[in-house]
Structures are given as C-alpha cells and as structure tokens.
Amino acid sequence: MDVGPPLIARIAGAMLAVENQDVMVGFFEKLGFAKTVDRALWPGARWVEVALPGAETSIVLTPARAYHREPDRLYTLTLSCHDLLATAEALRAAGIEVDGPTHEPSGSYIQVVDPEGRVLFVNDVVERADPGT
C-alpha cells in the first residue's frame, strides 16, 4: 500500500538538558562537533546546537535551569567512529576521561565521561542491515 511521501523528513536533533552550555560546547568540540546555533530565547536562556561537519542532525544543549528541571543524567544516543583505538587515544590526549575499549560480541566501544559526569558510548561504525531484507 502506497502511503505517499514520508510525513517526517529527518531527525532534526536530540535534546540534552545540561548545567552549563558553554562547558558542554567545549566538550563536544573536542569530539569533533562544531557549534552551529547559539541564540537567545529569553533572558538567561539560550538555544545552543552542536553538530558534526555535514550532519543533518544536531545535539541541542538545553539550559536545564531555564526550564525548571535538573540536567539529564543519561545520554539517549550513542556515537560511532571509524577507528576506536585512535579515537580513544585522541580523546585522552585532549583531557577527556575515557574507559575502554570494551569488546563484546555485538561490537566494541569506549565510554567517554563528559564534564557533568554523564557517560557517552562511542562504538566502532557498524554496517546497518538493509531494512528491506
């Protein structure tokens, strides 16, 4: 059954409520992201996005206190890289706390600790199965 064009065009962003947007921008810059949006929402609140070069999807670093909430304690996303060992070494050299790599049947990953104490998983790029098969 043909339902026409998709209603949703893309995933625009993943939101992460943080304590300090500027500190977190610096962290993501060490991971290879760039700040793509930084604009005032209202006094004391900014809309800040970081994204990888050429990416259509960004991470929105929302100011938790401006929304009367606590910072998120967990990431709801994972990142991938092409060379896990080289990535781990480069992140350690940049002063980022890295645990691993850990090797499991499903793949290998490192755990990266951000400045606010959250753990972000970075795994080797895994080829996704064709959803049509």
Secondary structure, 3 states (H helix, E strand, C coil): CCCCCCCCCCCCEEEEEECCHHHHHHHHHHCCCEEEEEEEEECCEEEEEEECCCCCCEEEEEEHHHHCCCCCCCCCCCEEECCHHHHHHHHHHCCCEEEEEEEECCEEEEEEECCCCCEEEEEECCCCCCCCC
